[in-house]
Each structure stands twice: as structure tokens, then as C-alpha cells.
Amino acid sequence: MNLRLGAFGRQESVSLVLLGTFVSGCFAIDTNAVFRDGNRIYLVQGIATVLALLLFELLTGAIRRRGGNALYALIGDARWKPVLAVPLSLALLLAAMQPMEQYLCAITQYVFVETKQTVICLYLLPCLTLLVLLGAETLARTARLMLPILLLSVLVTLALVAAQGRTYRLYPIPLSDPLAWFEQIAGATYRAFMPLLALLCIGDGTQTPNALKSAGRLGGLLGGGLAVAALFGLSITFSYAQLSGMPSAFYRMLVEVRAENPTLRLDRATFFLWMTGAILVSAFYLYAACVLFAQSFGVRDIRPLGMSVCALAVTLILVLYYDSETTQAVLKTLYRDAWLLALLPVPFLLIRTRKERVVCGVSS
Amino acid sequence: MKKAIRDLFRFDQPYRKFELLETEPKRTPSFFACRKPKQAKEYAIEGTVDRDLKTNRKRLFTLFRGADNSDLILRSFLIGGRVKALAVCLNGMADAKQIGAFILRPAYRANVDGIPEKSLPVFLKERVLSMQEAELCADWATVVSAITEGRTAVLIDGAKEAVLADTRGFVSRPVGEPQNEMTILGPKEAFTENLRTNVTLLRRILKRPDFVCRFRDAGGTNRTKLVIAYLDGTVNPSLLQELERRLDAIASNDPMTVGRVEQLIEEYTYLPMPQMLKTERPDRAAAAVLDGRIALLVEGCPLAGVLPITLGTLMESGEDTDMRQPVGTIVRLIRMTGALLSTYLPAYFLALALHHPGQLSSEILETVISSRSMVFLPLPVEMIFLLLVFQLVREAGLRVPGAVGHAIGIIGGLLLGQAAVSANIVSTVVLIIVALTGLGNFAVPDYSAQVAIAYYRVALCIAASFGGLLGIAVTGLSTTAVLASLKSFGVPFLTPFAPVAAHREHLFWRERIQNRRGASDWANPDRRRA
């Protein structure tokens, strides 16, 4: 099978997961929903990181017990293979769409005003497709190359923000609505879990099961920590009332930094640098979705599938802007409840492994 | 007149006008015929040396087109005044004095009484020919190949083996100074067109018994000699095997040079970035061999190809290690800055000026606007036009002899630039940007890498003029990804950054000489400490 997995080391895997956790945690949030009634996101993100890592530990343990190195080891011989693989692939597809959609929104609102989303997508689609076609090895290496620059830019921005941030903006923390807490934690866990799930999908490319496990742990933890720091920085820069009506809040934060330091005219360059990170992460998720789908349905070559999935992702993003209200409503519901798609198959996978262990124990 | 009119209206080809037709006899016309890979026609050089001298003579005469090739020498003589023999060589390739003094004269004087014909080749090699290098050979293809190299084949009547005597004596250029990789502190020797001289230059630096120079044909019909130079026990055996496999697959009729061999054996043919380092400096090739890599020398080419390579290899200069460490580090940082400026500066300027003017300060914006007020070309066209002019001046300067080349550079750089600004064809700001770009480009030590960067620069400029920073971002990301996927003979091109290698060969700063320990591990050598 031509899955274009290649081989990549621990540092490359850590870079992919770190970048994924950070991008999904910071650039994929819907500010209208998150900051509706207060600011709790910097707490939620921390909890979500821990939960995602817990899920990852459970899944890697189950994979190891099955003697495999990737998620496919858990669903490869299942009778309901497509039923398990399709929701996970769809969850990855939706996770890939989120940062791109946010960036598309930011570009059309702040950078290229009055430009249609279709035009921007014409730039994004070839790059996204190329990355997916080049495969896991290239994605991991590109992530390893870009991570230091992205980290530097994020840390410099946060350092500048910290100097002018106000801690009173962290309040109020809305404690009265448990359902909202649950919704936000579920959504954030989904976003934090997606890079780990994608890593599990391409686990055959890592050198050993231990490398996979440690890469997931380290990348998830560091990425989650960085996302918490970035969200904290965002929260002390703007009040929740400002943030709730502010799409692409991170770009606004950059502009704020520049307003205070007029000599730093790098906000656009930094914005597009972060955008390359978002494209890379989207490509990572799409590629992982393709691998899972191809393995589950016996597709022998990932390239046609990769091209189709990239086109589908970009089309669905455009549908959010242009198509009928019904379609938009369906897509938005999928967006909101994507965590169900990602998290529901996981217990089934774990239960299957548990049952097999019991059966093996009885027979032996 | 009548003939002219008839020629005008005839459908077929007029008789006296010769033209090579695309569809020749015995070739099936096909729509996809042009896609078929070009296969080299093999000469019918097979079999062994015949016992009959006349047959051998006739075969050689036919094979070398003796009727037309007047430089083919077929010299008959009698060994010891009794046994018929034939000395075959190519005039000019073989040294006539050596043939006379060490083959013909001793052969006339030899006493071959009582020695059977079949033992004569051994007798001749061991007792008669006072040559430094002589060997027995029965394979006809080897005999023919030896003659083309300048050796002399002695064929004896009744013997099934020929004696191949080394009489090569053709004229070659002496060892000179490097023309393109000049250094201030490093050695001043450069490779020549003579393969033996090049091997000697390497052997003078690498005085080790495990240094191997394996001679072989480059493949194809031309059978150009090449040498694979490596350190046995240090080089990765699978890399060597892969190189041999790719060389075996060459089927080209073109004369071989290092550049052509590179294109025939590399994996990613369509990418502008080179996958083999071409150097004219023996010290650089020797350093690479010590590092666990392979140097490829080709007969008739004054360059050595080094493989595998990384981006770091292309950014290194020959004298990097001759400088003191802090100085070397600064020079390397300047070089990297130059390369980055050269790649991104024109595109970044275009993006800011066209799509994001808010990112420029009002003073700079004012300067840009005032300098462009009279220029009629749009900014992207002006930038790309100037970049092309820069490449034109550079190519023109390269192809003409030294002093005139420098003059072209000065004329192109100063007069043409000044005149273009005065004529309002280009603006001063763009001229400064292109000049900085050009300087940065020259800071890249490798010529092939310079040209490759020029491709990326133009691509980024086009992307920036259409999409601003968005265009640069997506093109830059795509380029980085393609470079990350690139491999030079199995070694990832962006090693040791992605993937990370244990031996952290620094790209941005030079490590201390004391810290250099043997071969780089990204070449995966057999023994880490060579």
C-alpha cells in the first residue's frame, strides 16, 4: 500500500503533536461561544490537556496489548470496522477545517478586506494538497523545521503582551453553569485529543511503540502548556466582553502589541507565519484521516484519497460562507458536536481490547 | 523555372534538400513514441580474442572503421624474428616512444625458440615487455576498451590472449588554481581533466591504506572512465551498492561529465536544488571522503562530485575550517543571512509595497512612492525584470574571459543600473533591493545552489505580487516541505535539522576543530570514528 508514511523520529513526532495541540487549542476556538458568559478558557484548556493525555495513554496501552504500533491495530480486525473508522476520520476532517476556517475569517476581515473566501482558498488548497501528498515523513520534518521559529514568535508575542496585560481581565470565571463547563471541556478535549489521535493513526511511521508514546506525552504536554499560556496571554489582553465579539482574537492581540510598540511592524508577517503552522496542522489531520480511512477500507494508494479529502475540506469551509442556511446549520452542528464523533468510538475500542484480554485469560 | 515551380507544388521532399525525418524506416510511428526512454545502442563487442591473428586484425579494422580512422595504428611485427604479432593502438592517445622502446625493440630481440604460441603472452608479459603496467586479457570488449583509453594491445598469432600494455601518453592540462572556488587561506590546487592526475591529487591528501579508488565505466556506449573514491570501512556499504546500481542503469550516448552523471543518477530530476556537490578542489573532496561520503571523478571533467549532501554541505566553503572558530562562525552567519536575504527580500518587499503598505513606515513608503513616481512599469514587473537583468549580467560575465567578464559586471552593475534609473525604467529602491539580493546570492558558495535559489526567488516574487504575504507563506511552506522531502542518495536534504542527527553539524556556527570526531553520522558510516 502506498500510504507515504515514511519514517520519522521522536523529535519530529513531538513537533507535530506540539504544533497540533497549540494550533487546535488557540486558533481553532470559536470566540463567540467560548467567551459568551465569562472567561474560563485558560482553565478549561489545562483540564482538556490532561483528559486528552489520559485518553492517549489508554489507547496506546490498548494498542500495545494488541501488539501493534498504530490505531489500526485496534480496529483492523473489528467487525464494525467502518463504523469505528468513519467517525474518527470525520472528526479529524472537522478538526482540520477549524483552524483553516478561523484563518480564512481573519484574512478576509483584517488583511484582505473585501476579498472573497474562494480566492483565499485558491492559495490554501494547493499547499494543503501538496503537504498531504508528500506524506507523514515530510509533514513531521517540516513541523520540526518550523517549530523553533513559531515558538520564538509566540513566546516573543507573549512576553510583550505580559508587560501590558491586566490580570483583572481574567474575571469573571462563570461557575454557575455546569453544562457550559461540560460543553467547553468536551470541545477543548476534542481539540487537544485530535493531534494525539492523528499521531496514533500514523504510528507505523514512528520508530518504536515507546517513541510513539513518549512523543505523544511530551508533545501533548508541551503543546497544551503553550496553549494555556497563550490563552492566558489573550485573556489578560482583552476582557471577555471584547473577546466574545472578536473573531481571530490572536491577530487582534498581535495588533495590540504593535500599537504599544510601533517599531515592531511584524504583525502581518507573524500572523502569516502562524498561518503556515495552521496549514501544516490541518494537513496533518487530513493526512491522518486519509490513512485511517485507507487502512480501514483497503484503499491501496493514498494520493487520490488525499486530493479528494483536501478538496472536500476546503469546499466544506466555503459552504460555511456561501451555501444555504440549512447546510450551514448542519455543518455548524457537526462543528459544535465534533467531540462526540471523536470520543464516542474510543470506549468501544478500549472495551474490545478489554474483552479480548478476558477471553485470552480464560482460554490460557 | 519549371523545376522551381514543380518543387513548389510537390508534396514529398525535394531531392536535393536534405532533412532528417522524424519517422525513419523501421520505426513504428506512434503518438507516444517520443515518450519511450532512449536506449543506448550497444556495439556488438563480445566474445574473446581469436587464435588467428588475421581474424583479429580484420575485426579490429572493421570495429574501429580503419578505412576512415587514420589514427588507428595496426603495426605487424615478428617476435624474436619468428612469431607473427600485431600491436594495436590509437595515434595520439598512446605514446609512440614507449611503444618503440618498451614493446617493439624488446620483442624483436627476444629469443622465443621452444616456446609454444599459447604460452607466448605470459612469456611476453613476464620476460620481454619492460612496462610498468601490463596485463593479459582474453575478453574482446576489454581489449577494445583498453585501446580507446590509449593502451596498446599486443595480439599474437596462435594465442588466445592479448597483452595490454600501458602506453597512455596523451597531452593533458597541468594542475592549476581553482577558478570558481577561490580561497584566501586554503590550498590552491584544482582538479584537471586527467583522471589519473585527479586520483593522485586525492591520494596526496588521503595517505591512508583504506582509501579506495574504484575505476569503472560510466555506462552507456561511450564507456567513459570514472572513479568512485571512498574510505573502505567508513563509507556505508549500502550507499556504495546503491551508487553502483544507479551507475549500472545509465544508458546514455552523451559524453559524461560530473553534472551529467549527477542528472542520470539522482532521484529528484525536476527539482532545481542540486543533489550532489560539484567541487574543483581536491581538499574539499578529500574532506568529504573522510566524512564517510563518496567522491565521484569522471574522465575529462575537472570536477569531483560528492554524495550524499545536505543543505549544510552546499552552504560550506572550502576555507571554513581554515579560519579561526569565531571568525568562521561570523562568516557563516553572514553567508546564511545573505542566502535568506537573497531568497526572501524581493518577495517580502513586493508583498509589503503592493498588499500591506501599512507595515512600512510612512518615511519608507514616501521614499518608495517618490522613487517610483516616474517609472512606467508595474512594481512586480519591474522587480522581475531587474532580477532577470541581474541574471543576464551574471551569465554574460561568467561566459567571457576574466578581464572582460569583470568589465561586463561593472558595466552591468553601475552603468546599466544608473542609466535605467535615469531613464525611469526602474526605481532606485528596487535597484537597491535587487543589488542586496545579488550580493546575498553571491554569498552562497555553491554555484548550483545559487541558481536554485534564483528559481525560488522568482517563484516567491510571483506569489508575493499576487497574494502578498499570504502568497509568500504558502509558497514558502510548500518549498520547505519539498526540501524536507528531498533526499540526496538516501540522506534527507535538511539533515541535521529535520530529521535530527546525533552528530549536530552546525549550519549557523562553526564547531571547534577539537570537537570534530570522525564521520558525520547522517551518512550512517560503518565506523563512527573514521
Contacts between the chains, C-beta under 8 A, distances in Angstrom:
chain1	res1	chain2	res2	distance
A	8	B	499	6.6
A	9	B	499	5.2
A	9	B	500	6.5
A	11	B	499	7.5
A	11	B	500	4.8
A	12	B	498	6.6
A	12	B	499	6.0
A	12	B	500	7.7
A	107	B	470	6.7
A	111	B	356	7.6
A	111	B	468	7.8
A	111	B	469	7.8
A	111	B	470	7.4
A	112	B	355	7.5
A	112	B	468	7.6
A	112	B	470	7.4
A	120	B	470	7.0
A	123	B	467	5.4
A	123	B	470	5.6
A	123	B	471	6.5
A	123	B	474	5.0
A	124	B	474	6.7
A	126	B	474	7.4
A	126	B	478	7.4
A	127	B	474	4.1
A	127	B	475	7.9
A	127	B	477	5.7
A	127	B	478	5.1
A	130	B	478	5.3
A	130	B	481	6.5
A	130	B	482	7.6
A	131	B	477	7.5
A	131	B	478	7.7
A	131	B	481	5.5
A	134	B	481	5.6
A	134	B	482	7.4
A	134	B	484	7.9
A	134	B	485	4.9
A	135	B	485	7.7
A	137	B	485	7.1
A	138	B	481	5.4
A	138	B	484	5.1
A	138	B	485	4.1
A	139	B	481	7.7
A	140	B	498	7.8
A	141	B	484	4.0
A	141	B	485	7.6
A	141	B	492	6.9
A	141	B	494	6.5
A	141	B	498	3.7
A	141	B	499	6.2
A	142	B	477	7.4
A	142	B	480	5.6
A	142	B	481	4.8
A	142	B	484	4.8
A	142	B	498	7.1
A	144	B	497	6.9
A	144	B	498	4.1
A	144	B	499	7.2
A	144	B	500	7.0
A	145	B	480	6.1
A	145	B	484	6.4
A	145	B	494	6.5
A	145	B	497	5.9
A	145	B	498	4.7
A	146	B	480	7.2
A	265	B	359	4.8
A	265	B	360	7.2
A	265	B	361	7.1
A	266	B	359	7.8
A	267	B	359	7.6
A	268	B	356	5.1
A	268	B	358	8.0
A	268	B	359	5.4
A	268	B	469	5.5
A	269	B	348	7.9
A	269	B	359	7.6
A	269	B	469	6.3
A	271	B	469	7.9
A	272	B	469	4.4
A	272	B	470	6.2
A	272	B	472	7.2
A	272	B	473	4.1
A	273	B	473	7.2
A	275	B	470	7.6
A	275	B	473	5.7
A	276	B	473	5.1
A	276	B	474	7.7
A	276	B	476	7.1
A	276	B	477	4.5
A	279	B	473	8.0
A	279	B	474	7.2
A	279	B	477	6.2
A	280	B	477	6.9
